[in-house]
Amino acid sequence: MFLHLGGDVIVPKKDIVAILDIKSRSSDITREFLKIADDEGFVVNICQPGKEKTFVITNSEVYFSPISCTTLKKRALSVP
């Protein structure tokens, strides 16, 4: 099945590695991971700057989503 991340972005649930709150990017290692992903072109921002609530790591991209990680988790669990 698929998970709607916001905007017009839908990803296969099987491709999702992690759904993390944007506050976790304050960690040094997370900041470094996101910087490297951005430098290599893997970051996709699907919301307005400053409105990010969650980042979703998939097999091929890192998405910044305006939807909270709690809501995304509920969506992921409710869809078979």
CORJO-V117358 format. One record per residue. PHI is phi in degrees with one decimal (none if undefined). BURIAL is I if it has 24 or more other C-alpha atoms within 12 Angstrom, else O. D_FIRST is the distance of its C-alpha to the first C-alpha in whole Angstrom. Layout:
BEGIN
phi->PHI burial->BURIAL d_first->D_FIRST
phi->PHI burial->BURIAL d_first->D_FIRST
END
This chain:
BEGIN
phi->none burial->O d_first->0
phi->-123.4 burial->O d_first->4
phi->-128.4 burial->I d_first->7
phi->-83.4 burial->I d_first->10
phi->-95.5 burial->I d_first->13
phi->122.8 burial->I d_first->16
phi->59.0 burial->O d_first->18
phi->-109.5 burial->O d_first->16
phi->-104.6 burial->O d_first->14
phi->-129.7 burial->O d_first->10
phi->-124.1 burial->I d_first->9
phi->-65.0 burial->O d_first->6
phi->-60.4 burial->I d_first->6
phi->-67.0 burial->O d_first->8
phi->-88.8 burial->O d_first->10
phi->-77.9 burial->I d_first->11
phi->-95.5 burial->O d_first->15
phi->-157.0 burial->O d_first->16
phi->-121.3 burial->I d_first->16
phi->-124.9 burial->I d_first->20
phi->-67.2 burial->I d_first->22
phi->-61.5 burial->I d_first->25
phi->-65.3 burial->O d_first->28
phi->-71.8 burial->O d_first->27
phi->-76.1 burial->O d_first->28
phi->-74.7 burial->O d_first->31
phi->-68.6 burial->O d_first->31
phi->-58.0 burial->O d_first->33
phi->-67.8 burial->O d_first->31
phi->-67.9 burial->O d_first->28
phi->-60.0 burial->O d_first->30
phi->-64.5 burial->O d_first->31
phi->-59.1 burial->O d_first->27
phi->-66.5 burial->I d_first->26
phi->-65.7 burial->O d_first->30
phi->-64.0 burial->O d_first->29
phi->-61.1 burial->O d_first->26
phi->-67.3 burial->O d_first->27
phi->-59.6 burial->O d_first->30
phi->-90.7 burial->O d_first->28
phi->83.5 burial->O d_first->26
phi->-94.1 burial->O d_first->23
phi->-87.7 burial->I d_first->23
phi->-124.3 burial->I d_first->21
phi->-95.6 burial->I d_first->22
phi->-104.3 burial->I d_first->20
phi->-141.9 burial->O d_first->23
phi->-68.6 burial->O d_first->27
phi->-56.0 burial->O d_first->29
phi->89.7 burial->O d_first->29
phi->-103.1 burial->O d_first->27
phi->-67.3 burial->I d_first->24
phi->-116.9 burial->I d_first->23
phi->-144.9 burial->I d_first->20
phi->-122.5 burial->I d_first->19
phi->-115.1 burial->I d_first->16
phi->-96.3 burial->I d_first->17
phi->-116.2 burial->I d_first->14
phi->-62.4 burial->O d_first->15
phi->-123.9 burial->O d_first->17
phi->-141.8 burial->I d_first->18
phi->-120.2 burial->I d_first->19
phi->-104.5 burial->I d_first->18
phi->-96.1 burial->I d_first->20
phi->-115.3 burial->I d_first->19
phi->-83.2 burial->I d_first->21
phi->-99.6 burial->I d_first->19
phi->-64.5 burial->I d_first->20
phi->-66.1 burial->I d_first->18
phi->-63.6 burial->O d_first->19
phi->-64.7 burial->O d_first->17
phi->-62.3 burial->I d_first->14
phi->-63.1 burial->O d_first->14
phi->-60.6 burial->O d_first->14
phi->-62.7 burial->O d_first->11
phi->-65.4 burial->I d_first->9
phi->-80.2 burial->O d_first->11
phi->-82.4 burial->O d_first->11
phi->-93.3 burial->O d_first->7
phi->-64.3 burial->O d_first->7
END
